[in-house]
């Protein structure tokens, strides 16, 4: 994160309040972590990419379930993990 950029917690709060731009920025920032998680669980690059995409959609649809914006990265990691476990 560069100086002047909002933190993950700030983006999570903005996304929770309805900012799709904040959610998009947060997902883009988190994509490498989400991909690494999915790849570790699935072992296949194409499957991991699909799982991350599915998890991003779940995040959009379940944004109202984000209770703790400072823990948004853990919430996203849980979403991708659950998507992967459903694939397995």
C-alpha distances in whole Angstrom, upper triangle without the diagonal:
4,7,8,6,8,7,9,12,12,12,14,17,17,17,20,22,22,19,19,16,14,15,15,11,11,13,12,9,11,14,14,14,17,19,19,20,23,24,25,27,28,29,29,26,28,28,24,23,26,25,21,22,25,22,20,24,24,21,22,26,25,22,25,25,22,23,20,17,15,16,15,14,17,19,18,19,22,22,22,24,27,27,27,30,32,32,33
4,6,6,9,9,12,15,14,14,17,19,18,19,22,23,24,20,21,17,16,18,17,13,14,16,14,12,15,17,17,18,20,22,22,24,26,27,28,30,32,32,32,29,30,31,28,26,29,28,24,25,28,26,23,26,28,24,25,29,28,25,28,28,25,26,23,19,18,20,19,17,21,23,21,22,26,26,26,28,30,30,31,34,35,35,37
4,6,8,10,13,15,14,15,18,19,18,20,23,23,24,21,22,19,17,19,19,15,16,19,17,15,18,20,20,21,23,25,26,27,29,30,31,33,35,35,35,33,34,35,31,30,32,31,27,28,31,28,26,29,30,26,27,30,30,26,28,29,25,26,23,20,18,21,20,19,23,24,23,25,28,28,28,30,33,33,34,36,38,38,40
4,6,9,12,14,12,13,16,17,16,18,21,21,21,18,19,16,14,17,18,14,15,18,17,15,18,21,21,22,24,26,27,28,30,32,33,34,36,36,36,34,35,35,32,30,32,31,27,28,30,28,25,28,29,25,25,29,28,25,27,28,24,25,22,19,18,20,19,20,23,24,23,25,28,28,28,31,33,33,34,37,38,39,40
4,6,9,11,10,10,13,14,13,15,18,18,19,16,16,13,11,14,14,10,11,14,13,11,14,17,18,19,20,23,24,25,27,28,29,31,32,33,33,30,31,31,28,26,28,27,24,24,26,24,21,24,25,21,22,25,25,21,23,24,21,22,20,16,15,18,16,16,20,21,20,22,24,24,25,27,29,29,31,33,34,35,37
4,7,8,6,6,10,10,10,12,14,15,16,13,14,12,9,12,13,10,10,13,13,11,14,17,18,18,20,22,23,24,26,28,29,30,32,33,33,30,31,31,28,26,28,26,23,23,25,22,20,22,23,19,19,23,22,18,20,21,18,19,16,12,12,15,13,14,17,18,17,20,22,22,23,25,27,27,29,31,33,33,35
4,5,5,6,8,10,11,12,14,15,17,15,16,14,10,12,14,10,9,13,13,10,12,15,17,16,17,20,21,21,24,26,26,27,29,31,31,29,30,29,26,25,27,25,21,22,24,21,19,22,22,18,19,22,21,17,19,20,16,17,14,10,9,11,11,11,14,15,15,17,19,20,21,23,25,25,27,29,30,31,33
4,5,5,6,9,10,10,12,14,15,13,14,13,9,10,12,9,7,10,11,9,9,13,14,13,14,17,18,18,20,23,23,24,26,28,28,26,27,26,23,22,23,21,18,19,20,17,15,18,18,14,16,19,17,14,16,16,13,14,11,8,7,8,7,7,11,12,11,13,16,16,17,19,21,22,23,25,27,28,29
4,5,5,6,9,10,10,12,14,13,15,14,11,11,14,12,9,13,15,12,12,16,18,16,17,20,21,20,23,25,25,26,28,30,31,29,30,29,25,25,26,24,20,22,22,19,17,20,19,15,16,19,17,14,15,15,11,11,8,5,4,7,7,9,11,12,12,15,16,17,19,20,22,23,25,26,28,29,31
4,5,5,6,9,10,11,13,11,13,12,9,10,13,11,10,13,15,13,14,17,19,18,19,22,24,23,25,28,28,29,31,33,33,31,31,31,27,26,27,25,22,23,24,20,18,20,20,16,17,19,18,14,15,16,13,13,11,7,8,11,10,12,15,14,15,18,19,19,21,23,25,25,27,29,30,31,33
4,5,5,6,8,10,11,9,10,9,5,7,9,8,6,10,11,10,11,15,17,16,17,20,21,21,23,25,26,27,28,30,30,28,28,27,24,23,24,22,19,19,20,17,15,17,17,13,13,17,16,12,14,15,12,13,12,8,9,11,9,11,14,13,13,16,18,17,19,21,22,23,25,27,28,29,31
4,5,5,6,9,10,9,10,11,7,7,10,10,7,10,13,12,12,15,17,16,16,19,21,20,21,24,25,25,27,29,29,27,28,26,23,22,23,21,18,18,19,16,14,15,15,11,12,14,13,9,11,11,8,10,8,5,7,8,6,9,11,10,10,14,15,15,17,19,20,20,23,24,25,27,29
4,5,5,6,9,9,11,12,9,9,13,12,11,13,16,15,15,18,21,20,20,23,25,23,25,28,29,29,30,33,33,31,31,30,27,26,26,24,21,22,22,19,17,18,17,13,14,16,14,10,11,12,9,9,8,5,8,10,9,12,14,13,14,17,18,18,20,22,23,23,26,27,28,30,32
4,5,5,7,6,8,9,6,8,11,11,10,13,15,15,16,18,21,21,20,23,25,25,26,29,30,30,31,33,33,31,31,30,27,26,26,24,21,21,22,19,16,17,17,14,13,15,14,11,12,14,11,13,12,9,11,13,11,14,17,15,15,19,20,19,21,24,24,24,27,29,29,31,33
4,5,5,5,6,8,5,5,9,9,9,10,13,14,14,16,19,19,18,21,23,22,23,26,27,27,28,31,30,28,28,27,24,23,23,21,18,18,18,16,13,14,14,10,9,12,11,7,9,11,9,12,12,9,12,13,10,13,15,13,13,16,17,16,18,21,21,21,24,26,26,27,30
4,5,7,9,11,9,8,12,13,11,13,16,16,16,18,22,21,19,23,25,23,24,27,28,28,29,32,32,30,30,28,26,25,24,22,20,19,19,16,14,15,14,10,10,11,10,6,6,9,7,9,10,8,11,12,10,13,15,12,13,17,17,16,18,21,21,21,24,25,25,27,30
4,6,9,11,10,10,13,14,14,16,18,19,19,21,25,24,23,26,28,27,28,31,32,32,33,35,35,33,33,31,29,28,27,25,23,22,22,20,17,17,17,14,12,13,13,9,9,12,10,11,12,10,14,15,13,17,19,16,17,20,21,19,22,25,24,24,28,29,29,31,33
4,6,9,8,9,11,13,13,14,17,18,19,20,24,23,22,25,27,26,27,30,31,31,32,34,33,32,31,30,27,26,25,24,21,20,20,18,15,15,15,12,10,12,12,9,9,13,12,14,15,13,16,17,15,18,20,17,17,21,21,19,21,24,24,23,27,28,28,29,32
4,5,5,7,9,10,11,13,14,16,17,18,22,22,21,23,26,26,26,29,31,30,31,33,32,30,29,29,27,24,24,23,20,19,20,18,15,15,16,13,11,13,14,10,12,15,13,16,16,13,16,17,15,17,20,17,17,20,21,19,21,24,24,24,27,29,29,30,33
4,5,5,6,9,10,10,12,14,15,16,20,20,19,21,24,24,24,26,28,28,29,31,30,27,26,26,24,21,21,20,18,16,17,15,12,12,14,11,8,11,13,10,13,15,14,17,18,15,17,18,15,16,19,17,15,19,20,18,19,23,23,22,24,27,26,27,30
4,5,5,6,9,10,11,12,14,15,19,20,19,21,24,24,24,26,29,29,29,31,30,27,26,26,24,21,22,22,18,17,18,17,13,14,16,13,11,15,16,13,16,18,16,19,19,15,18,19,15,17,20,18,16,20,22,20,20,24,24,23,26,28,28,29,32
4,5,5,6,9,10,10,12,14,17,18,17,20,22,22,23,25,27,27,28,30,29,27,26,26,24,21,22,21,18,17,18,16,13,15,16,12,11,15,15,12,14,16,14,16,15,12,14,15,12,13,17,15,14,17,19,18,19,22,23,22,25,27,27,28,31
4,5,5,6,8,10,10,12,15,15,14,17,20,19,20,22,24,24,25,27,26,24,23,23,20,18,19,18,14,14,15,13,9,11,12,9,8,11,12,9,12,14,12,15,14,11,14,14,10,12,15,13,11,15,16,14,15,19,19,19,21,24,24,24,27
4,5,5,6,9,10,10,14,15,14,16,19,19,19,21,24,24,24,26,25,22,21,21,19,17,17,17,13,12,14,13,9,11,13,10,9,13,14,12,15,17,15,18,18,15,17,17,13,13,17,15,13,16,18,16,16,19,20,19,21,24,24,24,27
4,6,5,6,9,10,13,14,14,16,18,19,20,22,24,25,25,26,26,23,23,23,20,18,19,19,15,15,17,15,12,14,16,13,12,16,17,14,17,19,16,19,18,14,15,16,12,12,16,15,13,16,18,17,17,20,22,21,23,26,26,26,29
4,5,5,6,8,11,11,11,14,16,16,17,20,21,22,23,25,24,22,22,22,19,17,18,17,13,14,15,13,10,13,14,11,11,15,15,12,15,16,13,16,14,11,12,12,9,9,12,12,10,12,15,14,14,17,19,18,20,23,24,24,26
4,5,5,6,9,10,9,11,14,14,14,17,19,19,20,21,21,18,18,18,15,13,14,13,10,10,12,10,7,10,12,9,10,13,14,12,16,16,14,17,16,13,14,14,10,9,12,12,8,11,13,12,12,15,16,15,17,20,21,21,23
4,5,5,8,10,10,11,14,15,15,17,19,20,21,22,21,18,18,18,15,13,15,15,11,11,14,12,10,13,15,12,13,17,17,16,19,20,18,21,19,16,17,16,13,12,15,15,12,13,16,15,14,17,19,18,19,22,23,23,25
4,6,7,9,10,11,13,14,16,17,19,20,21,22,22,19,20,20,17,15,17,17,13,14,16,14,12,16,17,14,15,19,19,17,20,20,17,20,18,15,15,14,12,10,13,14,11,13,16,16,15,17,20,19,20,23,24,24,26
4,6,5,6,9,10,11,12,14,16,17,18,19,19,17,18,18,14,13,15,14,10,12,14,11,10,14,14,12,14,17,17,15,19,18,15,18,16,14,14,12,10,7,10,11,8,9,12,12,11,14,16,16,16,19,21,21,23
4,5,5,6,8,10,10,12,14,15,16,17,16,14,14,14,11,10,12,11,8,9,12,10,9,13,14,12,14,17,18,17,20,20,18,21,20,17,17,16,13,10,13,13,10,10,13,12,10,13,16,15,15,18,19,19,21
4,5,5,6,9,10,10,12,14,15,15,15,12,14,15,11,10,14,13,10,12,15,13,13,16,17,16,18,21,21,20,24,23,20,23,22,19,19,17,15,12,14,15,12,11,15,14,12,14,17,16,16,19,21,20,21
4,5,5,6,9,10,11,13,14,15,15,14,16,15,11,12,14,13,10,13,15,12,13,16,16,15,18,20,20,19,22,21,18,21,19,17,16,14,12,9,10,12,9,8,12,12,10,11,15,15,14,17,19,19,20
4,5,5,6,9,10,11,12,13,14,12,14,12,9,9,11,9,6,10,11,9,9,13,13,12,15,17,17,17,20,19,17,20,19,17,17,14,12,9,10,11,7,6,9,9,6,9,12,11,11,14,16,15,17
4,5,5,6,8,10,10,11,11,9,10,10,6,7,9,8,6,9,11,10,11,14,15,15,17,20,20,20,23,22,20,23,22,21,21,18,16,13,14,14,11,10,12,12,8,10,13,12,11,14,16,15,16
4,5,5,6,9,10,10,11,10,12,12,8,10,13,11,10,13,15,13,14,18,18,17,20,22,22,22,25,24,22,24,23,22,21,18,17,13,14,15,12,10,13,13,10,11,14,14,12,15,17,16,16
4,6,5,6,9,10,11,11,13,12,8,11,12,10,9,13,14,11,14,17,16,16,19,21,20,20,23,21,20,22,21,20,20,17,15,12,11,13,10,7,10,10,7,7,11,11,9,11,14,14,14
4,5,5,6,8,9,9,10,8,5,8,9,7,7,11,11,10,12,15,15,15,18,20,19,20,23,21,20,23,23,22,22,19,17,14,14,14,11,9,10,10,7,7,10,9,6,9,12,11,11
4,5,5,5,6,6,9,8,5,8,10,9,9,13,14,13,15,18,18,19,21,23,23,24,27,25,24,27,26,25,25,22,20,17,17,18,15,12,14,14,10,10,13,12,9,12,14,12,12
4,6,6,9,10,12,11,8,12,14,12,12,16,16,15,18,20,20,20,23,25,24,25,28,26,24,27,26,25,25,21,20,17,16,18,15,12,14,15,11,10,13,13,10,12,15,13,12
4,6,9,11,13,10,8,12,13,10,12,15,15,14,17,19,18,19,22,23,22,24,26,24,23,26,25,25,25,21,20,17,16,17,15,12,12,13,10,8,10,10,7,8,11,10,9
4,6,8,9,7,6,10,11,9,11,14,14,14,17,19,18,20,23,23,23,25,28,26,25,28,28,27,27,24,23,20,19,19,17,14,15,14,11,10,12,10,7,9,11,8,8
4,7,9,8,7,11,12,12,13,16,17,17,19,21,21,23,25,26,26,28,31,29,28,31,30,30,29,26,25,22,21,22,19,16,18,17,14,13,15,14,10,12,14,12,11
4,6,5,6,9,10,10,12,14,15,16,18,20,21,22,24,26,26,27,31,29,29,32,31,30,30,27,25,22,22,23,20,18,19,18,14,14,16,14,11,14,15,12,12
4,5,5,6,9,10,11,12,14,15,17,19,20,21,23,24,25,26,30,29,28,31,30,29,29,27,24,21,22,22,19,17,19,18,14,15,17,15,12,16,17,14,14
4,5,5,6,9,10,11,12,14,16,17,18,20,22,23,24,25,29,28,28,31,31,30,30,28,25,22,23,23,19,18,20,18,14,16,17,14,12,16,16,13,14
4,5,5,6,9,10,10,12,14,15,16,18,20,21,22,24,27,26,26,29,29,28,29,26,23,21,21,20,17,16,17,15,12,13,14,11,9,12,12,9,10
4,5,5,6,9,10,10,12,14,15,16,18,20,20,22,25,24,23,26,26,25,25,23,20,17,18,18,14,13,14,13,9,10,12,10,8,11,12,10,12
4,5,5,6,9,10,11,13,14,15,17,19,20,21,24,24,23,26,26,25,25,23,20,18,19,18,15,14,16,14,10,13,14,11,11,14,15,12,15
4,5,5,6,9,10,11,12,14,16,17,18,20,23,22,22,26,26,25,26,24,21,19,19,18,15,15,16,13,10,12,13,10,9,13,12,10,13
4,5,5,6,9,10,10,12,14,15,16,18,21,20,20,23,23,22,23,21,18,16,16,15,12,11,12,10,7,9,9,6,6,10,10,8,11
4,5,5,6,9,10,10,12,14,15,16,19,18,18,21,21,20,21,18,15,13,14,13,10,10,11,9,6,9,11,8,9,12,13,12,14
4,5,5,6,9,10,11,13,14,15,19,19,18,22,22,21,22,20,17,16,17,15,12,13,14,11,9,12,13,10,11,15,14,13,16
4,5,5,6,9,10,11,12,14,17,17,17,21,22,21,22,20,17,16,17,14,11,12,13,9,8,11,10,7,9,12,11,11,14
4,5,5,6,9,10,10,12,15,14,14,17,18,17,19,16,13,12,13,11,8,9,9,6,5,9,8,6,9,12,11,12,15
4,5,5,6,9,10,10,14,14,13,17,18,16,18,16,13,12,14,11,8,10,12,8,8,12,12,10,13,15,15,15,18
4,5,5,6,9,10,13,14,14,18,19,18,20,19,15,15,16,14,11,13,14,10,10,14,13,11,14,16,15,15,19
4,5,5,6,8,11,11,12,15,17,16,19,17,14,14,14,11,9,12,11,7,9,12,10,9,12,14,13,14,17
4,5,5,6,9,9,9,13,14,13,15,14,10,11,12,9,7,10,10,7,9,12,12,11,14,16,16,17,20
4,6,5,9,10,10,14,16,14,17,16,13,14,15,12,11,14,14,11,13,16,15,14,17,19,18,19,23
4,6,8,9,11,14,17,16,19,18,15,16,17,13,12,16,15,11,14,16,15,14,17,19,17,19,22
4,5,5,8,11,13,13,17,15,12,14,14,11,11,14,12,10,13,15,13,13,17,18,17,19,22
4,5,6,9,11,10,14,13,10,13,14,10,10,14,13,11,14,17,16,16,19,20,20,22,24
4,5,8,11,11,15,14,12,15,15,12,13,16,15,14,17,19,18,18,22,22,22,24,27
4,6,9,10,13,12,11,14,13,9,11,14,12,11,15,16,15,16,19,20,19,22,24
4,6,7,10,9,7,10,10,7,9,12,11,11,14,16,15,17,20,20,21,23,25
4,6,9,9,9,12,12,9,12,15,14,14,17,18,18,20,22,23,23,26,28
4,6,5,7,10,10,9,12,14,13,14,17,18,19,21,23,23,24,27,28
4,5,5,9,10,9,11,13,14,15,17,19,19,21,23,24,25,27,29
4,6,8,9,10,12,13,14,16,18,19,20,22,24,25,26,28,29
4,6,5,6,9,10,11,13,15,15,17,19,20,21,23,25,26
4,5,5,6,9,10,10,12,14,15,17,18,20,21,23,24
4,5,5,6,9,10,11,12,14,15,16,18,20,21,23
4,5,5,6,9,10,10,12,14,15,16,18,20,21
4,5,5,6,9,10,11,12,14,15,17,19,20
4,5,5,6,9,10,11,12,14,15,17,19
4,5,5,6,9,10,11,12,14,15,17
4,6,5,6,9,10,10,12,14,15
4,5,5,6,9,10,11,13,14
4,5,5,6,9,10,11,12
4,5,5,6,9,10,11
4,5,5,6,9,10
4,6,5,6,9
4,5,5,6
4,5,5
4,5
4
